[in-house]
Amino acid sequence: MKTLAKWSVDDYHRMVEAGILRGRHVELLAGEIVEMSPETPIHYTTAKRGVKYLEELLSGKADVRFNGPITLSDSEPEPDIAIVRLPESSYNDRHPAPQDIFWIVEVANTSLNKDLEIKAAIYATAEIQEYWVLNLSAKQMIVFRNPQNGKYVEEYTINQGTVTPLAFADVSVSVQRLLNFVSAA
């Protein structure tokens, strides 16, 4: 039998400040400090190009963050892309919290199961209204919406067309353009 100690976000911040986690690529997920998967070149490139594309679409409407932490009640994940409220200066002394987040995008290669199960549950529990997963191996996007009781009620998979984010009815995101970054490998 294995007994794990659960860590609070405050505990995690103290460990970071004390340098205990220096040199470790980790994130806090549901009270557990978890090693992050190494990024493959296509994972990094897909996320970076996705950020640039979303920044073009959301200029003046939202801050598009790349590989940065967000702070939830018992987690501090580092999503590949987080679309959050402006102004960016709001995050000088803290990471974005659920009320700041419009939606999250994870790029999944080796992390697909973690992104679809663990992270989806964490984001739904935090009531983040929308969560997208770019599945690199299947070249498709999975859209999660409407969190209720720690689960997303709506889920659909697409590989072409556009998606209108819940927070921005006037913005159309080309799924093909996001997935073309995947095809460029």
C-alpha positions as CSV (number, residue, x, y, z in Angstrom):
1,M,0.0,0.0,0.0
2,K,1.3,3.4,-1.0
3,T,0.4,6.5,1.0
4,L,1.2,9.8,-0.7
5,A,1.3,13.2,1.0
6,K,-0.9,15.8,-0.7
7,W,0.7,19.2,-1.2
8,S,-1.2,22.5,-1.1
9,V,-0.6,25.2,-3.6
10,D,1.0,27.2,-0.8
11,D,3.3,24.3,0.0
12,Y,4.3,24.0,-3.6
13,H,5.1,27.8,-3.8
14,R,7.2,27.5,-0.7
15,M,9.2,24.6,-2.3
16,V,9.7,26.6,-5.5
17,E,10.8,29.7,-3.5
18,A,13.2,27.6,-1.4
19,G,14.8,26.1,-4.5
20,I,13.8,22.5,-3.6
21,L,12.4,21.9,-7.1
22,R,15.1,23.8,-9.0
23,G,16.1,21.9,-12.1
24,R,13.1,19.6,-12.0
25,H,10.4,20.0,-14.7
26,V,7.3,19.4,-12.5
27,E,3.8,20.7,-12.0
28,L,1.3,20.3,-9.1
29,L,-1.7,18.2,-10.2
30,A,-4.5,17.5,-7.7
31,G,-2.1,17.9,-4.7
32,E,0.7,15.7,-6.2
33,I,4.0,16.9,-7.6
34,V,4.2,15.3,-11.0
35,E,7.2,15.1,-13.4
36,M,6.3,16.7,-16.8
37,S,6.9,14.8,-20.0
38,P,9.9,16.1,-22.0
39,E,8.7,18.1,-25.0
40,T,9.4,16.7,-28.4
41,P,10.2,19.2,-31.2
42,I,6.8,18.9,-32.8
43,H,5.0,19.4,-29.5
44,Y,7.0,22.6,-28.8
45,T,6.6,23.9,-32.4
46,T,2.9,23.2,-32.5
47,A,2.3,25.0,-29.2
48,K,4.5,28.0,-30.2
49,R,2.9,28.4,-33.6
50,G,-0.6,28.0,-32.0
51,V,0.3,30.8,-29.6
52,K,1.3,33.1,-32.4
53,Y,-1.9,32.4,-34.4
54,L,-4.2,32.9,-31.3
55,E,-2.3,36.1,-30.5
56,E,-3.2,37.4,-34.0
57,L,-6.9,36.5,-33.5
58,L,-7.2,37.8,-30.0
59,S,-5.1,41.0,-30.1
60,G,-6.5,43.5,-27.7
61,K,-9.0,40.9,-26.4
62,A,-7.0,38.5,-24.3
63,D,-3.5,37.6,-23.2
64,V,-2.2,34.4,-24.8
65,R,0.3,32.7,-22.5
66,F,2.8,30.0,-23.5
67,N,3.9,27.2,-21.2
68,G,3.2,29.2,-18.0
69,P,1.6,28.1,-14.7
70,I,-2.0,28.8,-13.7
71,T,-3.1,28.5,-10.1
72,L,-6.1,26.4,-9.2
73,S,-7.3,25.3,-5.7
74,D,-5.1,22.2,-5.4
75,S,-3.1,22.3,-8.7
76,E,-0.6,24.5,-10.5
77,P,-0.4,23.0,-14.0
78,E,1.5,24.5,-16.8
79,P,-0.7,24.3,-19.9
80,D,0.8,24.7,-23.3
81,I,-1.5,27.7,-24.0
82,A,-3.7,29.6,-21.7
83,I,-6.0,32.4,-22.9
84,V,-6.6,34.8,-20.1
85,R,-8.0,38.2,-19.3
86,L,-6.2,41.4,-19.9
87,P,-4.2,43.3,-18.7
88,E,-1.1,41.2,-18.7
89,S,0.2,43.3,-15.8
90,S,-2.5,41.6,-13.6
91,Y,-0.1,38.6,-13.4
92,N,3.0,40.4,-12.2
93,D,2.6,39.1,-8.7
94,R,0.4,36.0,-9.3
95,H,-0.4,33.4,-11.9
96,P,-3.8,33.4,-13.6
97,A,-6.6,31.8,-11.5
98,P,-9.8,30.2,-12.8
99,Q,-11.7,33.5,-12.9
100,D,-9.0,34.9,-15.2
101,I,-9.0,32.0,-17.7
102,F,-11.1,32.0,-20.9
103,W,-9.8,28.7,-22.1
104,I,-6.9,26.3,-22.0
105,V,-5.1,24.4,-24.9
106,E,-2.9,21.4,-24.4
107,V,-0.8,19.9,-27.1
108,A,-0.8,16.2,-26.7
109,N,1.8,13.7,-28.0
110,T,3.2,11.5,-25.2
111,S,0.9,13.2,-22.7
112,L,-2.5,12.4,-24.4
113,N,-3.9,10.2,-21.6
114,K,-2.9,12.7,-18.9
115,D,-4.4,15.6,-20.9
116,L,-7.7,13.7,-21.6
117,E,-8.2,12.3,-18.1
118,I,-6.2,14.0,-15.3
119,K,-6.0,17.5,-16.7
120,A,-9.6,17.5,-18.1
121,A,-10.8,16.6,-14.6
122,I,-8.7,19.2,-12.9
123,Y,-9.8,21.9,-15.4
124,A,-13.4,20.9,-15.1
125,T,-13.3,20.9,-11.3
126,A,-11.8,24.5,-11.5
127,E,-14.8,25.3,-13.7
128,I,-12.7,26.4,-16.6
129,Q,-15.4,26.8,-19.2
130,E,-13.5,25.5,-22.2
131,Y,-10.5,23.2,-22.8
132,W,-9.0,22.1,-26.1
133,V,-6.6,19.2,-26.7
134,L,-4.6,19.1,-29.9
135,N,-4.0,15.4,-30.5
136,L,-0.8,15.2,-32.5
137,S,-0.9,11.6,-33.4
138,A,-4.5,11.6,-34.7
139,K,-4.3,15.1,-36.1
140,Q,-7.5,16.2,-34.4
141,M,-8.7,18.6,-31.8
142,I,-10.9,17.6,-28.9
143,V,-13.1,20.3,-27.5
144,F,-14.4,20.1,-23.9
145,R,-17.1,22.5,-22.6
146,N,-19.6,23.0,-19.9
147,P,-17.9,21.7,-16.7
148,Q,-20.3,20.2,-14.1
149,N,-19.3,18.2,-11.0
150,G,-15.7,17.8,-12.0
151,K,-16.4,16.7,-15.6
152,Y,-17.0,18.3,-18.9
153,V,-20.6,17.6,-20.1
154,E,-19.8,18.5,-23.8
155,E,-17.0,16.9,-25.7
156,Y,-16.5,16.7,-29.5
157,T,-13.6,15.9,-31.8
158,I,-13.0,17.7,-35.1
159,N,-10.2,17.9,-37.7
160,Q,-11.4,20.7,-39.9
161,G,-13.6,23.8,-40.0
162,T,-13.7,26.5,-37.3
163,V,-14.4,26.7,-33.6
164,T,-15.8,29.8,-32.0
165,P,-14.5,30.1,-28.4
166,L,-17.3,30.5,-25.8
167,A,-15.7,33.7,-24.6
168,F,-15.5,35.4,-28.0
169,A,-18.5,35.0,-30.3
170,D,-16.8,37.2,-32.9
171,V,-13.7,35.0,-33.2
172,S,-13.4,31.9,-35.5
173,V,-10.4,29.7,-34.9
174,S,-9.4,27.6,-37.9
175,V,-9.0,24.0,-36.7
176,Q,-7.2,23.2,-39.9
177,R,-4.7,25.9,-39.3
178,L,-3.9,24.6,-35.8
179,L,-3.7,21.1,-37.2
180,N,-1.6,22.1,-40.1
181,F,1.1,22.9,-37.6
182,V,0.9,19.2,-36.7
183,S,1.2,18.1,-40.4
184,A,4.3,20.2,-40.8
185,A,6.5,17.7,-38.9
